[in-house]
Amino acid sequence: MGVFSLSTKSEALLWLHSSEIALIVFAAVVGIGLVGEIAFETDELPMRPDTRTYDARLRRKHRYRFAEVLVAIGVMGELIADAGIYLSSGRLQTISDHEVAALDRQTEDLRRANLALKALVQGRRISPEYEVLIREAMLCCAQQKFRMSIPAGDGEAALLAFQLSMILKDAQWDDGDLKIEQRPPGGPLVVGVRFLPDPDGAEAANNLDGWLHVAGIWSAVLLEDPPIPPDRMEIRIGVKPLPEMFGPRPRGAPPEDW
C-alpha cells in the first residue's frame, strides 16, 4: 500500500504532511542524540572496577551508547521521511498534471461550445473577400435578370438579401428596380438560399450557388418545373439553417431530399 496506492489528492497530501512531521520528529531525535553524545562522552574506563570513578564513567558510557542509538534511529527515520516526502510529492505532481489536462479539455470543450453558439446566433454574412470574388465571378453573367424574396419579418434574412442584391447589381445583374419581396407566413418553409432559374439562367444560378457555398452560405438550385417559367431568376432567401444541417449536400437535389 503506502504511497504507491495513493489515488486521490487528499490521500497524497495527508501522506506528505505526515512525512514532513515525521522528518521534524526524527530530526529532533538526532539533535537529542548528538547532544547526548557530547554530554556523556567519556575517557577509557579505569583499570580497577571497584572505584567510584569506574561506576560514574560506566553510567556515562551507557548513556553515551543510548545517545548513539538515538542518532541512528533519527537518521534512519529521516531517510524514511525523506522518501515519503519524495514519493508523495511525485504523486501529487502526477495528480496535478491530470487535473490540469482535464481542465484543458474542459476549456477546449467550452471554447467549441461557444463557437457553436456564436455560429448559431450570428447572422449570415458574406465576407468582404468573397464579396469581391463573387462580384468578379458573376460579371460573366451580366444582365441576368433576378428578383429576391425573404420571409416576412426576418431581419437576418433581410440583411443577407440586401448584401447579396448589392453584390449582384455591382456585377451588372438586373433586378428591374424591384424591391425585395416579403413572403407572407404560411407558405412553404425555405431554408438557406434557393435559386429558381429562368429558362436562360441555369448557368448563372449554378455559378452563384457554387460561390455562395464556398463563402459559407448554405444554398441550392431548385429542380422545379413550373407550368409558367419565371421571366427572371428567383432568389429565395430563407431562414438560417441549424448547425446540424451544415455539411455536404447533394448539389441541385430537390428540396424534399435535404
C-alpha positions in Angstrom: 0.0 0.0 0.0 1.7 3.2 1.2 2.4 6.0 -1.3 2.1 3.5 -4.2 -1.7 3.2 -3.5 -2.5 6.9 -3.3 -5.3 7.5 -5.7 -6.6 10.9 -4.5 -5.1 14.3 -3.9 -6.3 14.3 -0.3 -4.5 11.0 0.4 -1.3 12.2 -1.1 -1.5 15.5 0.9 -2.1 13.5 4.1 1.0 11.3 3.4 3.1 14.4 2.5 2.2 16.2 5.7 2.7 13.1 7.8 6.2 12.6 6.3 7.0 16.3 7.0 6.0 15.9 10.6 8.0 12.7 10.9 11.0 14.4 9.4 10.8 17.1 12.1 10.4 14.5 14.9 13.3 12.3 13.7 15.5 15.5 13.2 14.7 16.3 16.9 15.7 12.8 17.9 19.0 13.2 16.0 19.6 16.5 17.8 18.9 15.0 21.2 21.2 12.1 20.4 24.0 14.4 19.3 23.7 16.5 22.5 23.8 13.3 24.5 26.9 12.1 22.7 28.6 15.4 23.5 27.4 15.5 27.1 28.2 11.9 28.0 31.4 11.4 26.1 34.0 9.8 28.4 37.6 8.6 28.5 38.5 5.0 28.8 37.3 3.2 31.9 39.9 2.9 34.8 41.6 -0.5 35.3 40.1 -1.0 38.7 36.3 -1.5 38.5 35.8 -1.1 42.3 36.3 2.6 42.3 33.6 5.3 42.2 35.2 6.8 39.1 34.6 3.5 37.4 30.9 3.4 38.3 30.4 7.0 37.2 32.1 6.5 33.9 30.2 3.3 33.3 26.9 5.1 33.7 28.1 7.9 31.3 29.3 5.2 28.9 25.8 3.6 28.9 24.2 7.0 28.3 26.6 7.7 25.5 25.6 4.4 23.8 22.0 5.3 24.2 22.6 8.7 22.6 24.3 6.9 19.7 21.2 4.7 19.3 19.0 7.8 19.2 21.2 9.3 16.5 21.0 6.1 14.4 17.2 5.9 14.9 16.8 9.5 14.0 19.0 9.2 10.8 17.0 6.2 9.7 13.7 7.9 10.4 14.9 11.0 8.4 15.7 8.8 5.5 12.2 7.1 5.6 10.5 10.5 6.0 12.5 12.0 3.1 11.5 9.0 0.9 7.8 9.6 1.9 8.1 13.3 1.0 9.7 12.5 -2.3 7.2 9.8 -3.3 4.1 11.7 -2.2 5.3 14.9 -3.9 5.7 13.0 -7.1 2.3 11.5 -6.7 0.8 15.0 -6.1 2.6 16.3 -9.2 1.1 13.4 -11.3 -2.4 14.2 -9.9 -2.0 17.9 -10.6 -0.9 17.2 -14.2 -4.0 15.0 -14.7 -6.2 17.8 -13.2 -4.6 20.4 -15.5 -5.1 18.1 -18.5 -8.7 17.7 -17.5 -9.2 21.4 -17.2 -7.6 22.0 -20.6 -10.0 19.5 -22.1 -12.9 21.3 -20.4 -11.7 24.6 -21.6 -11.4 23.3 -25.2 -14.9 21.8 -24.9 -16.3 25.2 -23.7 -14.4 27.0 -26.5 -16.0 24.7 -29.1 -19.4 25.1 -27.5 -19.0 28.9 -27.5 -18.0 28.8 -31.2 -21.0 26.7 -32.0 -23.3 29.1 -30.1 -21.8 32.0 -31.9 -22.3 30.4 -35.2 -25.9 29.7 -34.2 -26.8 33.3 -33.2 -24.6 35.1 -35.7 -26.2 36.3 -38.8 -25.2 35.1 -42.2 -22.9 37.5 -43.9 -20.6 37.3 -47.0 -17.1 38.3 -46.0 -15.5 41.3 -47.9 -13.1 39.0 -49.5 -15.9 36.9 -51.0 -17.9 39.9 -51.9 -15.1 40.9 -54.4 -14.7 37.3 -55.7 -18.4 36.8 -56.2 -18.8 40.2 -57.9 -16.0 39.4 -60.3 -17.2 35.9 -61.0 -20.8 37.0 -61.7 -19.7 39.5 -64.3 -19.7 36.6 -66.8 -23.5 36.6 -66.4 -24.1 40.3 -66.7 -27.6 41.5 -67.5 -29.0 38.4 -65.8 -32.5 39.3 -64.5 -33.4 38.4 -61.0 -35.7 39.1 -58.1 -35.3 38.4 -54.5 -37.7 37.5 -51.7 -37.4 36.9 -47.9 -39.6 35.6 -45.1 -41.8 38.4 -43.8 -40.3 39.9 -40.6 -37.0 38.1 -40.8 -34.4 40.8 -40.2 -31.4 38.4 -40.5 -32.6 37.2 -44.0 -33.3 40.8 -45.0 -29.7 41.9 -44.3 -28.3 38.9 -46.3 -30.7 39.7 -49.1 -29.7 43.3 -49.2 -25.9 42.4 -49.2 -26.4 39.8 -52.0 -28.5 42.2 -54.0 -25.8 44.9 -53.9 -23.1 42.4 -55.0 -25.2 41.2 -57.9 -26.1 44.7 -59.1 -22.4 45.7 -58.9 -21.9 42.7 -61.2 -24.3 44.3 -63.6 -27.2 41.9 -62.9 -30.7 43.4 -63.5 -33.2 43.5 -60.6 -35.6 45.6 -62.6 -35.7 48.1 -59.8 -37.9 45.6 -57.9 -38.0 45.8 -54.2 -37.1 42.8 -52.1 -40.4 40.9 -51.8 -41.5 39.6 -48.4 -43.1 36.2 -48.5 -46.2 36.0 -46.3 -46.3 33.5 -43.4 -48.0 30.1 -44.0 -46.2 29.3 -47.2 -43.6 26.6 -47.8 -40.6 26.9 -45.4 -37.5 28.0 -47.2 -34.1 27.1 -45.5 -30.9 28.7 -46.7 -30.8 30.3 -50.1 -32.7 28.7 -53.0 -32.4 29.6 -56.7 -35.2 29.0 -59.2 -33.6 30.0 -62.6 -35.4 31.3 -65.6 -35.1 29.3 -68.8 -31.8 31.1 -69.7 -30.4 31.4 -66.2 -29.4 27.8 -65.2 -25.7 28.5 -65.7 -25.8 31.8 -63.7 -27.8 30.1 -60.9 -25.3 27.2 -60.6 -22.3 29.6 -60.6 -23.8 31.8 -57.9 -24.8 28.7 -55.9 -21.3 27.4 -56.0 -19.7 30.7 -54.9 -22.2 31.1 -52.0 -21.4 27.5 -50.9 -17.7 28.3 -50.9 -18.4 31.6 -49.0 -20.1 29.6 -46.2 -23.7 30.4 -47.2 -25.9 27.3 -47.4 -27.7 27.3 -50.8 -29.1 25.1 -53.5 -30.6 25.3 -57.0 -34.2 24.1 -57.1 -35.1 21.5 -59.7 -38.7 22.7 -60.2 -40.6 22.7 -63.5 -43.3 25.3 -63.0 -46.1 25.4 -65.6 -45.1 29.0 -66.4 -41.4 29.5 -66.3 -40.3 32.7 -64.4 -39.3 35.7 -66.5 -36.3 36.3 -64.3 -34.3 34.2 -61.7 -35.9 33.9 -58.4 -33.6 34.1 -55.4 -35.4 33.0 -52.3 -33.6 33.9 -49.1 -34.9 31.6 -46.3 -34.4 31.1 -42.6 -30.9 30.4 -41.3 -30.2 26.6 -41.2 -29.5 25.0 -37.9 -25.9 23.9 -37.2 -26.7 20.2 -37.7 -27.9 21.0 -41.2 -24.5 22.2 -42.3 -22.2 19.9 -44.2 -22.0 18.1 -47.5 -25.3 18.1 -49.5 -26.1 16.8 -53.0 -25.8 19.8 -55.3 -29.1 20.5 -57.1 -31.0 18.0 -55.1 -34.8 18.5 -54.8 -35.7 20.3 -51.6 -37.6 17.3 -50.2 -34.4 15.3 -50.3 -32.4 17.5 -47.9 
